C-alpha cells in the first residue's frame, strides 16, 4: 500500500483512539507504528539497490513491485501473533497497546490493499518460497528483469 493511505488510516485510527481513551501516548504510538512498520522495507531495498538513499526511488521500488524478494520481517502474521500474546500477557501499557493497534491496522490495510496472495503476509510462506516476489503477489503483471 502506498504511504498516503497508511498515513490517512493511521491518523483516523489515532483520532478515534484519542477520542475514546484521551491518551496522547496511545494515539501517537498507534499513529507512528501504523506508518513506520514499513521501516523493514529498507533492508530489502538496500539488499537489492545498495545503500542508495533516493527517497523517490525507494517508494517507486515498492509501489511498482520492482523488488525480486520481500523478506519484510515485520509484515508477518506470525510476529503479530507473538506480539499480541505479549500484549495480553503483560500488564496494561499504553505504548504496547498503541503498537498493537498500529501494527494490526497496518497489516490489515496492507493485506486488503495490496495484490498479495492469501498467504503472502505469513513469514513462513515467504521463507518456504525463497521470499520471491512472484510467490507473494498475484493478479498483476510483474516487471521483467
C-alpha positions in Angstrom: 0.0 0.0 0.0 1.2 3.5 -0.8 2.3 5.8 2.0 -0.6 8.3 1.9 -3.3 5.8 2.6 -1.3 4.5 5.5 -1.0 8.0 6.9 -4.7 8.7 6.5 -5.7 5.4 8.0 -3.3 5.7 10.9 -4.3 9.3 11.6 -8.0 8.3 11.6 -7.5 5.3 13.9 -5.3 7.5 16.2 -8.0 10.2 16.3 -10.6 7.6 17.3 -8.3 6.2 20.0 -7.7 9.7 21.4 -11.4 10.4 21.4 -12.1 7.2 23.3 -9.2 7.0 25.7 -8.0 10.6 25.9 -4.4 9.4 25.7 -1.9 11.3 23.6 0.7 8.5 24.1 -1.7 5.8 22.9 -2.8 7.8 19.9 0.7 8.9 18.9 2.2 5.4 19.3 -0.6 3.9 17.2 -0.1 6.6 14.5 3.6 6.3 14.3 3.8 2.5 14.4 0.9 2.3 11.8 3.2 4.1 9.4 6.8 3.2 10.4 6.3 -0.5 10.4 7.4 -0.1 6.8 10.9 0.5 8.0 11.5 -3.2 7.3 11.3 -2.4 3.6 14.7 -0.6 3.9 16.5 -3.9 4.4 15.1 -5.4 1.2 15.7 -2.1 -0.6 19.3 -1.9 0.5 19.9 -5.5 -0.3 18.8 -5.1 -3.9 19.7 -1.4 -4.6 22.8 -0.9 -2.5 23.0 1.9 0.1 21.0 4.3 -2.0 19.0 6.9 -0.1 17.0 8.2 -3.0 13.5 8.5 -1.4 11.6 8.7 -4.7 13.3 5.5 -5.9 12.6 3.8 -2.6 8.9 4.4 -2.9 8.8 3.5 -6.6 10.8 0.3 -5.9 8.0 -1.0 -3.7 4.8 0.6 -5.0 5.7 -0.6 -8.5 6.8 -4.1 -7.4 10.4 -3.7 -8.7 11.9 -5.9 -6.0 12.9 -9.5 -6.5 12.5 -10.7 -2.9 10.5 -9.5 0.0 11.7 -10.5 3.4 9.8 -7.7 5.2 10.0 -9.5 8.5 7.7 -7.1 10.4 5.0 -7.7 7.9 4.1 -11.2 9.2 1.1 -12.6 10.9 3.3 -14.9 13.0 5.2 -12.0 14.5 2.0 -10.1 15.1 0.5 -13.2 16.9 3.6 -13.4 19.1 3.4 -9.6 19.9 -0.4 -9.9 20.5 0.2 -12.7 23.1 2.8 -10.5 24.8 0.4 -7.5 24.9 -2.3 -9.6 26.6 0.1 -11.3 29.0 1.9 -8.2 30.2 0.1 -5.6 32.5 -1.6 -2.8 30.6 0.7 -0.3 28.9 -0.4 2.5 26.6 2.7 2.2 24.4 2.4 -1.5 23.9 -1.3 -1.2 23.2 -0.7 1.6 20.7 1.9 -0.5 18.9 -0.6 -3.4 18.9 -3.3 -1.2 17.3 -1.0 0.4 14.8 0.5 -3.0 13.9 -2.8 -4.7 13.4 -4.3 -1.8 11.3 -1.2 -1.7 9.1 -1.2 -5.4 8.4 -4.9 -5.5 7.7 -4.7 -2.5 5.4 -1.7 -4.0 3.5 -3.3 -7.4 3.2 -6.5 -5.9 1.8 -4.9 -3.1 -0.2 -2.1 -4.9 -1.9 -2.3 -7.6 -4.6 -0.9 -10.2 -2.2 -1.6 -13.9 -2.2 -3.7 -15.0 0.8 -0.6 -16.5 2.4 1.7 -13.6 1.4 1.9 -12.0 4.8 2.9 -15.2 6.5 6.7 -15.2 7.0 6.9 -19.0 6.9 5.2 -19.0 3.5 7.6 -16.3 2.1 10.5 -18.2 3.6 9.5 -21.5 2.1 9.2 -19.7 -1.3 12.6 -18.1 -1.0 10.9 -14.7 -0.5 10.3 -14.5 -4.2 8.1 -11.6 -5.4 6.3 -14.0 -7.8 5.1 -16.2 -4.9 4.0 -13.2 -2.8 2.0 -11.2 -5.4 -0.9 -12.1 -7.7 -3.3 -10.6 -10.2 -0.7 -8.1 -11.5 1.8 -8.1 -14.3 5.2 -8.1 -12.9 8.2 -6.2 -14.5 10.8 -8.4 -16.2 14.5 -8.2 -15.4 
